[in-house]
Amino acid sequence: MVEAVLVDLFSLPANFQNNIQELLRNTVETIEKCSSIPPPFVYVMCCQRQGSERNGEKESFLAALSGFQSLKKRLEMVHAPNTAAALYTIKQSLDEKDLSIIKVIVPTLRKDLMKVYIDHLFTAVYQFEFEDLQMPYDCENLKIARTHSERQTLPIQDMALIQSEIQKYLESLPSLKGELTILRSSLIPDDLFLHGFTTRAGGISYIPTLSSCNLFSSSKRRDPQVVVKENLRRLANAAGFNPETFHRVKVDHANAVCIMGKTEPDSYDGIVTNQKGVTIAAPGADCIPVLFADPVRKACGAAHSGWKGTLLGVSMATVNAMVSAYGCNLKDILVVLGPSVGPCCYKLPHESATEFHRIDPKCVRLFDSANPYIDIRRATRILLERGGILPENIQDDSVTDQNENITFCTACHPDKFYSHFRDGTNFGTQIGFISIKD
């Protein structure tokens, strides 16, 4: 069942106001006749005019819509300077109402254009169907004003124009939830490495569980890749790295490691490099983002360590990759565990908890319960120490000076961090990142 209808009047010129008024009235009348109970929300997308022209258009639209009582409280006029701004404004309203099944009524000449915008601004969470806008007889031969980006067949350069329009609009949006904040470890020497762990502040993601500096997009979440890219751009500006040379692990919850400069695996939870100016990163939203730095051989790494990856030894696999690829010495490698779900909150079924109990009984609390509490950080430290990393070269929540602690529990701090455990499937993601300074 269609939950929302988007009517695209964006490209119709203002001097055909009477035609547009009739067109709008006919379109909304059809929506009302065909609608279910409750009727769908209706968004009419229009180009934002200036001065008296804008006021006259608004009055004519309101007059055209005055008779539709069933849709009156569910109909919204969206005036915007460009298509990207209009669609993003509508998306915010859809997300606020948790709507995802949308019909788009669009002029034939705008259909391919609209599909490109929607592909960029929405994800697979949403379902779209398209219907041609039925033009009145005296409007059928109207030559719709079109820019190059509004042709039915969109050349590569026109796709670039659309992407540029979207990017510029997103760049103009204010940051949410305060200024962008980066947590840094005193263990990693800042004269050699640029590194940090992000929090959820300072981005443009507006959905409550994703707000605001979400740094991962997927088909199951409502944040599109263009929004994540803008959040990353803001992070890069604040941190001082180049977003064009940014590489994030391709999470598989396993222990494969990518060595930069060699053939990239299809998926991997660890990544290492000795290339200057290349920023590598690992995500976390309960799972541990782990950073590695060797100030002697000037190499670094990042790993994503969830409970599966921890048991599979992804952190030690990343260390071993640094040793084999760059000749690192175990005693020189520094390891920092970032914000992640703590033993205060994290539970696993007893069968999985047994594996952590085998590493060390102290990794499990209430072991005899059906869902014991698990300390994946302690397990990570133990496996690293067994592999040869010096205890004093590992930073986690066991630091004696809590002012130095950056391994906060993500589930306990909803104001600072995302948490899959706490927020459910539409959760946001923070990252740990590191690079070698030039």
C-alpha positions as a printed NumPy array, in Angstrom:
array([[  0.   ,   0.   ,   0.   ],
       [  1.371,   3.405,  -1.009],
       [  2.155,   5.471,   2.097],
       [  3.141,   8.714,   0.401],
       [  2.737,  10.387,  -2.997],
       [  5.23 ,  12.885,  -4.405],
       [  3.913,  15.169,  -7.151],
       [  6.699,  16.798,  -9.161],
       [  5.758,  20.236, -10.509],
       [  9.314,  21.483, -10.247],
       [ 10.038,  22.09 , -13.911],
       [  6.768,  23.81 , -14.863],
       [  7.346,  27.542, -15.499],
       [  5.525,  30.144, -13.392],
       [  3.905,  31.875, -16.393],
       [  1.663,  28.819, -16.875],
       [  0.131,  29.268, -13.431],
       [ -3.449,  28.545, -14.538],
       [ -2.326,  25.351, -16.236],
       [ -0.417,  24.288, -13.15 ],
       [ -3.401,  25.012, -10.905],
       [ -5.665,  22.822, -13.045],
       [ -2.994,  20.144, -13.291],
       [ -2.527,  20.085,  -9.519],
       [ -6.27 ,  19.955,  -8.867],
       [ -6.749,  17.039, -11.278],
       [ -3.776,  15.126,  -9.894],
       [ -4.795,  15.487,  -6.247],
       [ -8.411,  14.609,  -7.127],
       [ -7.192,  11.356,  -8.678],
       [ -5.055,  10.611,  -5.607],
       [ -8.027,  11.211,  -3.308],
       [-10.356,   8.95 ,  -5.35 ],
       [ -7.845,   6.123,  -5.506],
       [ -6.485,   6.373,  -1.993],
       [ -6.883,   3.841,   0.758],
       [ -7.849,   4.451,   4.375],
       [ -5.986,   6.207,   5.807],
       [ -5.077,   8.203,   2.684],
       [ -1.409,   8.678,   1.785],
       [  0.62 ,  11.725,   2.671],
       [  1.001,  13.959,  -0.389],
       [  4.005,  16.165,  -1.144],
       [  3.841,  18.684,  -3.991],
       [  7.337,  19.66 ,  -5.089],
       [  7.688,  23.144,  -6.606],
       [ 10.464,  25.487,  -7.64 ],
       [ 11.021,  28.314,  -5.172],
       [ 10.176,  31.635,  -6.862],
       [ 11.008,  35.142,  -5.726],
       [  8.864,  37.966,  -4.268],
       [  5.316,  38.542,  -5.552],
       [  5.648,  35.732,  -8.084],
       [  6.212,  33.274,  -5.227],
       [  3.27 ,  34.629,  -3.173],
       [  0.942,  34.465,  -6.167],
       [  1.912,  30.889,  -6.922],
       [  1.407,  29.858,  -3.298],
       [ -2.073,  31.432,  -3.198],
       [ -3.082,  29.736,  -6.445],
       [ -1.882,  26.355,  -5.178],
       [ -3.764,  26.752,  -1.899],
       [ -6.914,  27.669,  -3.826],
       [ -6.534,  24.594,  -6.017],
       [ -6.21 ,  22.334,  -2.964],
       [ -8.893,  23.894,  -0.759],
       [-11.604,  21.355,  -1.572],
       [ -9.749,  18.156,  -0.673],
       [-10.836,  17.587,   2.913],
       [ -9.557,  14.011,   3.338],
       [ -6.055,  15.069,   2.308],
       [ -6.058,  18.501,   3.907],
       [ -3.924,  17.596,   6.93 ],
       [ -1.798,  15.147,   4.953],
       [ -0.771,  17.435,   2.096],
       [  2.351,  19.576,   2.028],
       [  3.718,  22.061,  -0.492],
       [  7.525,  21.901,  -0.7  ],
       [  9.151,  24.951,  -2.302],
       [ 12.906,  24.677,  -2.816],
       [ 15.606,  26.291,  -4.977],
       [ 16.571,  22.991,  -6.595],
       [ 15.532,  19.359,  -6.893],
       [ 18.113,  18.106,  -4.377],
       [ 16.866,  20.475,  -1.667],
       [ 13.212,  19.604,  -2.362],
       [ 13.751,  15.848,  -2.274],
       [ 15.916,  15.983,   0.843],
       [ 13.257,  18.057,   2.627],
       [ 10.626,  15.497,   1.642],
       [ 12.891,  12.64 ,   2.756],
       [ 13.167,  14.209,   6.209],
       [  9.38 ,  14.278,   6.506],
       [  9.091,  10.675,   5.266],
       [ 11.651,   9.519,   7.81 ],
       [  9.963,  11.409,  10.626],
       [  6.751,   9.513,   9.815],
       [  8.62 ,   6.227,   9.157],
       [  7.216,   5.967,   5.614],
       [  8.977,   3.956,   2.922],
       [  6.494,   3.084,   0.117],
       [  6.277,   6.07 ,  -2.203],
       [  4.594,   6.82 ,  -5.518],
       [  6.229,   9.539,  -7.629],
       [  3.986,  11.345, -10.125],
       [  6.355,  13.061, -12.497],
       [  6.361,  14.599, -16.012],
       [  7.65 ,  12.059, -18.534],
       [ 10.602,  14.269, -19.41 ],
       [ 11.656,  14.367, -15.75 ],
       [ 11.313,  10.675, -14.912],
       [ 14.886,   9.568, -15.638],
       [ 16.194,  12.672, -13.909],
       [ 14.095,  11.985, -10.823],
       [ 15.308,   8.392, -10.669],
       [ 18.933,   9.591, -10.546],
       [ 18.201,  11.964,  -7.671],
       [ 16.313,   9.257,  -5.789],
       [ 19.117,   6.719,  -6.318],
       [ 21.522,   9.164,  -4.668],
       [ 19.337,  10.451,  -1.828],
       [ 17.539,   7.263,  -0.767],
       [ 18.521,   3.673,   0.025],
       [ 16.969,   0.255,  -0.605],
       [ 14.872,   0.715,   2.553],
       [ 12.474,   2.745,   0.387],
       [ 10.248,   1.405,  -2.398],
       [  9.382,   3.707,  -5.289],
       [  6.897,   3.427,  -8.118],
       [  6.578,   5.994, -10.892],
       [  3.543,   7.353, -12.693],
       [  3.394,   9.868, -15.547],
       [  1.904,  13.232, -14.668],
       [ -1.266,  13.641, -16.742],
       [ -1.037,  17.03 , -18.422],
       [ -4.256,  18.994, -19.249],
       [ -5.079,  19.297, -22.977],
       [ -3.877,  22.903, -23.264],
       [ -0.707,  21.977, -21.451],
       [  0.191,  18.896, -23.48 ],
       [  2.215,  20.821, -26.043],
       [  3.867,  22.972, -23.414],
       [  7.594,  23.058, -23.932],
       [  8.864,  22.348, -20.433],
       [ 11.923,  24.392, -19.566],
       [ 14.771,  21.981, -19.146],
       [ 18.372,  22.202, -18.171],
       [ 20.944,  19.767, -19.542],
       [ 20.439,  17.582, -16.469],
       [ 16.729,  17.158, -17.262],
       [ 16.949,  15.301, -20.571],
       [ 15.507,  11.809, -20.72 ],
       [ 18.888,  10.357, -21.62 ],
       [ 21.413,  11.582, -19.084],
       [ 25.014,  11.811, -20.327],
       [ 27.905,  11.359, -17.91 ],
       [ 28.462,  15.105, -17.603],
       [ 24.819,  15.599, -16.614],
       [ 25.106,  12.91 , -13.959],
       [ 28.062,  14.888, -12.627],
       [ 25.908,  18.038, -12.508],
       [ 23.297,  16.223, -10.408],
       [ 25.953,  14.863,  -8.054],
       [ 27.455,  18.34 ,  -7.717],
       [ 24.051,  19.86 ,  -6.916],
       [ 23.431,  17.261,  -4.209],
       [ 26.929,  17.667,  -2.771],
       [ 26.686,  21.47 ,  -2.607],
       [ 23.3  ,  21.277,  -0.904],
       [ 24.505,  18.797,   1.723],
       [ 27.618,  20.891,   2.355],
       [ 25.35 ,  23.87 ,   3.111],
       [ 23.491,  22.051,   5.915],
       [ 24.339,  22.861,   9.552],
       [ 26.044,  20.302,  11.772],
       [ 23.807,  18.541,  14.292],
       [ 24.326,  17.573,  17.954],
       [ 27.177,  20.025,  18.472],
       [ 30.678,  20.241,  17.07 ],
       [ 32.519,  17.288,  15.596],
       [ 34.522,  15.56 ,  18.343],
       [ 37.552,  13.296,  17.914],
       [ 38.98 ,  11.156,  20.743],
       [ 42.735,  10.602,  20.646],
       [ 45.119,   8.333,  22.551],
       [ 48.262,   9.597,  24.243],
       [ 49.88 ,   6.198,  23.521],
       [ 50.177,   6.854,  19.775],
       [ 52.829,   9.534,  19.051],
       [ 51.137,  12.435,  17.292],
       [ 54.344,  13.627,  15.637],
       [ 54.336,  10.487,  13.486],
       [ 50.682,   9.454,  13.223],
       [ 47.347,  11.147,  12.709],
       [ 44.631,   9.132,  14.42 ],
       [ 41.374,   9.278,  16.329],
       [ 38.024,   7.765,  17.216],
       [ 34.843,   9.555,  16.216],
       [ 31.731,  10.241,  18.268],
       [ 28.221,  10.865,  16.978],
       [ 28.386,  14.694,  16.993],
       [ 29.035,  17.127,  14.163],
       [ 27.503,  15.477,  11.085],
       [ 24.273,  16.001,   9.126],
       [ 22.484,  12.666,   9.689],
       [ 19.139,  13.57 ,  11.276],
       [ 17.358,  10.255,  12.021],
       [ 17.521,   9.814,  15.832],
       [ 19.49 ,   6.537,  15.827],
       [ 21.837,   7.829,  13.088],
       [ 22.257,  11.43 ,  14.225],
       [ 24.531,  12.946,  13.455],
       [ 27.995,  11.823,  12.287],
       [ 27.068,   8.382,  10.965],
       [ 29.925,   6.973,   8.882],
       [ 28.406,   3.885,   7.273],
       [ 25.606,   3.358,   4.785],
       [ 23.875,   0.1  ,   3.895],
       [ 20.758,  -1.145,   2.141],
       [ 19.157,  -1.714,   5.557],
       [ 19.584,   1.842,   6.837],
       [ 17.976,   5.149,   5.854],
       [ 21.2  ,   7.162,   5.572],
       [ 22.3  ,   7.259,   1.907],
       [ 25.926,   7.081,   0.825],
       [ 25.957,  10.802,  -0.114],
       [ 25.163,  11.769,   3.49 ],
       [ 27.858,   9.452,   4.86 ],
       [ 30.296,  10.946,   2.332],
       [ 29.468,  14.444,   3.573],
       [ 29.957,  13.337,   7.198],
       [ 33.331,  11.884,   6.208],
       [ 34.283,  15.124,   4.426],
       [ 33.573,  17.078,   7.609],
       [ 35.564,  14.588,   9.674],
       [ 38.487,  14.793,   7.235],
       [ 38.485,  18.594,   7.435],
       [ 38.465,  18.518,  11.237],
       [ 41.085,  15.772,  11.551],
       [ 43.35 ,  16.871,   8.718],
       [ 43.304,  13.914,   6.308],
       [ 42.377,  13.562,   2.642],
       [ 38.981,  11.816,   2.205],
       [ 40.034,  10.787,  -1.323],
       [ 42.742,   8.502,   0.116],
       [ 40.542,   7.02 ,   2.843],
       [ 40.145,   3.23 ,   3.086],
       [ 37.707,   1.477,   5.41 ],
       [ 37.752,  -2.264,   6.091],
       [ 35.106,  -4.357,   4.307],
       [ 33.53 ,  -5.995,   7.33 ],
       [ 32.973,  -9.754,   7.349],
       [ 33.191, -10.417,  11.12 ],
       [ 36.201, -12.636,  10.491],
       [ 40.01 , -12.265,  10.545],
       [ 41.181, -11.541,   6.985],
       [ 43.61 ,  -8.605,   6.641],
       [ 44.233,  -6.337,   3.65 ],
       [ 47.831,  -5.207,   3.049],
       [ 47.688,  -1.879,   1.191],
       [ 49.412,  -2.14 ,  -2.187],
       [ 48.631,  -5.843,  -2.594],
       [ 45.519,  -7.503,  -4.056],
       [ 42.513,  -6.406,  -2.041],
       [ 40.402,  -9.28 ,  -0.638],
       [ 36.642,  -9.25 ,  -1.23 ],
       [ 36.137,  -8.738,   2.501],
       [ 38.44 ,  -8.155,   5.437],
       [ 38.275,  -6.868,   9.015],
       [ 41.874,  -5.722,   9.297],
       [ 43.964,  -3.359,   7.151],
       [ 47.626,  -2.285,   7.338],
       [ 49.82 ,   0.213,   5.493],
       [ 53.211,   1.914,   5.491],
       [ 52.161,   4.499,   2.878],
       [ 52.185,   8.117,   4.008],
       [ 49.031,  10.162,   3.505],
       [ 46.751,   7.126,   3.301],
       [ 44.109,   6.989,   6.04 ],
       [ 42.818,   3.561,   7.058],
       [ 39.84 ,   2.941,   9.306],
       [ 37.687,   0.383,  11.054],
       [ 34.042,   0.88 ,  12.101],
       [ 32.423,   0.19 ,  15.412],
       [ 28.967,   0.401,  16.925],
       [ 29.622,  -1.975,  19.861],
       [ 32.342,  -3.891,  18.007],
       [ 35.837,  -2.617,  18.851],
       [ 37.656,  -0.333,  16.418],
       [ 41.298,  -1.237,  17.116],
       [ 44.229,   0.932,  15.976],
       [ 47.852,  -0.226,  15.62 ],
       [ 50.993,   1.912,  15.259],
       [ 54.683,   1.058,  14.955],
       [ 56.734,   4.265,  15.388],
       [ 59.992,   2.43 ,  14.581],
       [ 59.047,   0.927,  11.199],
       [ 56.466,   3.675,  10.581],
       [ 53.575,   1.378,   9.816],
       [ 50.011,   1.307,  11.066],
       [ 46.841,  -0.765,  11.026],
       [ 43.159,  -0.793,  11.891],
       [ 40.834,  -3.677,  12.739],
       [ 37.144,  -4.239,  13.347],
       [ 36.772,  -6.686,  16.226],
       [ 33.288,  -7.914,  17.115],
       [ 32.74 , -10.994,  19.219],
       [ 33.27 , -13.306,  16.227],
       [ 36.367, -11.467,  15.053],
       [ 37.75 , -11.421,  18.587],
       [ 37.427, -15.205,  18.86 ],
       [ 39.004, -15.577,  15.411],
       [ 41.95 , -13.403,  16.492],
       [ 41.538, -10.506,  14.087],
       [ 43.695,  -8.17 ,  16.201],
       [ 46.644, -10.569,  16.248],
       [ 46.106, -11.251,  12.541],
       [ 46.536,  -7.514,  11.929],
       [ 49.7  ,  -7.466,  14.048],
       [ 51.087, -10.453,  12.131],
       [ 50.387,  -8.687,   8.826],
       [ 52.445,  -5.689,  10.012],
       [ 55.279,  -8.023,  11.026],
       [ 55.324,  -9.971,   7.751],
       [ 54.731,  -7.035,   5.387],
       [ 56.854,  -4.326,   7.008],
       [ 59.282,  -6.146,   9.287],
       [ 57.713,  -4.743,  12.461],
       [ 58.932,  -5.973,  15.829],
       [ 56.205,  -7.099,  18.237],
       [ 57.68 ,  -5.082,  21.108],
       [ 57.371,  -1.862,  19.07 ],
       [ 53.704,  -2.167,  18.103],
       [ 51.249,   0.038,  20.024],
       [ 47.566,  -0.969,  20.199],
       [ 44.584,   1.157,  21.201],
       [ 41.049,  -0.183,  21.696],
       [ 38.376,   2.373,  20.868],
       [ 34.819,   2.931,  22.136],
       [ 32.891,  -0.351,  22.195],
       [ 30.244,  -2.168,  24.178],
       [ 31.482,  -2.912,  27.695],
       [ 31.108,  -5.957,  29.962],
       [ 28.509,  -3.922,  31.845],
       [ 26.048,  -4.29 ,  28.942],
       [ 27.098,  -6.939,  26.436],
       [ 25.497, -10.372,  26.56 ],
       [ 25.83 , -13.452,  24.371],
       [ 24.118, -16.855,  24.375],
       [ 25.796, -19.387,  26.675],
       [ 27.279, -21.374,  23.784],
       [ 29.203, -18.34 ,  22.494],
       [ 30.102, -17.254,  26.029],
       [ 31.801, -20.626,  26.526],
       [ 34.387, -19.693,  23.881],
       [ 35.293, -16.534,  25.811],
       [ 35.384, -18.516,  29.063],
       [ 38.023, -20.758,  27.473],
       [ 40.199, -17.708,  26.749],
       [ 39.916, -16.628,  30.394],
       [ 37.078, -17.116,  32.908],
       [ 37.38 , -13.404,  33.779],
       [ 36.051, -12.594,  30.285],
       [ 32.616, -13.849,  31.35 ],
       [ 30.274, -12.747,  34.125],
       [ 27.308, -14.843,  35.314],
       [ 28.618, -17.759,  33.26 ],
       [ 25.877, -20.134,  34.407],
       [ 23.091, -17.891,  33.074],
       [ 21.448, -18.358,  29.671],
       [ 22.998, -15.106,  28.399],
       [ 26.189, -14.262,  30.287],
       [ 27.893, -10.865,  30.168],
       [ 30.991, -10.805,  27.932],
       [ 34.16 ,  -8.698,  28.069],
       [ 35.436,  -8.664,  24.469],
       [ 38.013,  -6.022,  25.392],
       [ 39.675,  -8.22 ,  28.012],
       [ 39.667, -11.115,  25.558],
       [ 41.332,  -8.906,  22.929],
       [ 44.028,  -7.793,  25.374],
       [ 44.73 , -11.372,  26.5  ],
       [ 45.075, -12.626,  22.917],
       [ 47.37 ,  -9.711,  22.015],
       [ 49.599, -10.31 ,  25.058],
       [ 49.766, -14.028,  24.284],
       [ 50.81 , -13.098,  20.758],
       [ 53.735, -11.025,  22.011],
       [ 52.404,  -7.456,  22.36 ],
       [ 53.762,  -5.837,  25.525],
       [ 51.04 ,  -5.181,  28.15 ],
       [ 52.145,  -1.547,  28.532],
       [ 51.723,  -1.073,  24.77 ],
       [ 47.988,  -1.804,  24.886],
       [ 45.503,   0.893,  25.862],
       [ 41.964,  -0.08 ,  26.865],
       [ 39.536,   0.587,  29.717],
       [ 42.006,  -0.822,  32.232],
       [ 44.022,   2.435,  32.281],
       [ 44.576,   3.663,  35.835],
       [ 44.058,   7.317,  34.923],
       [ 40.455,   7.541,  33.717],
       [ 41.212,  10.947,  32.19 ],
       [ 43.242,   8.963,  29.647],
       [ 40.435,   6.486,  28.963],
       [ 38.883,   6.557,  25.491],
       [ 37.511,   3.003,  25.563],
       [ 34.042,   4.075,  26.657],
       [ 31.009,   1.775,  26.616],
       [ 29.002,   2.662,  23.516],
       [ 25.76 ,   1.273,  24.964],
       [ 26.062,   3.356,  28.156],
       [ 26.594,   6.698,  26.392],
       [ 23.722,   7.358,  23.94 ],
       [ 24.653,  11.045,  23.78 ],
       [ 28.175,  10.266,  22.51 ],
       [ 28.141,   6.949,  20.657],
       [ 26.101,   4.681,  18.414],
       [ 25.187,   1.209,  19.606],
       [ 23.641,  -1.661,  17.657],
       [ 22.956,  -3.428,  20.948],
       [ 21.005,  -0.414,  22.229],
       [ 19.472,   1.119,  19.08 ],
       [ 18.456,  -1.852,  16.922],
       [ 18.855,  -2.393,  13.176],
       [ 18.827,   1.257,  11.99 ],
       [ 21.936,   2.087,  14.022],
       [ 24.75 ,   4.503,  13.225],
       [ 28.465,   3.803,  13.052],
       [ 31.544,   5.542,  14.412],
       [ 35.104,   4.712,  13.317],
       [ 38.701,   4.562,  14.42 ],
       [ 41.154,   5.96 ,  11.855],
       [ 44.915,   6.291,  11.512],
       [ 47.498,   7.464,   8.982],
       [ 51.234,   8.12 ,   8.793],
       [ 52.054,  11.813,   8.634],
       [ 54.095,  13.153,   5.721]])
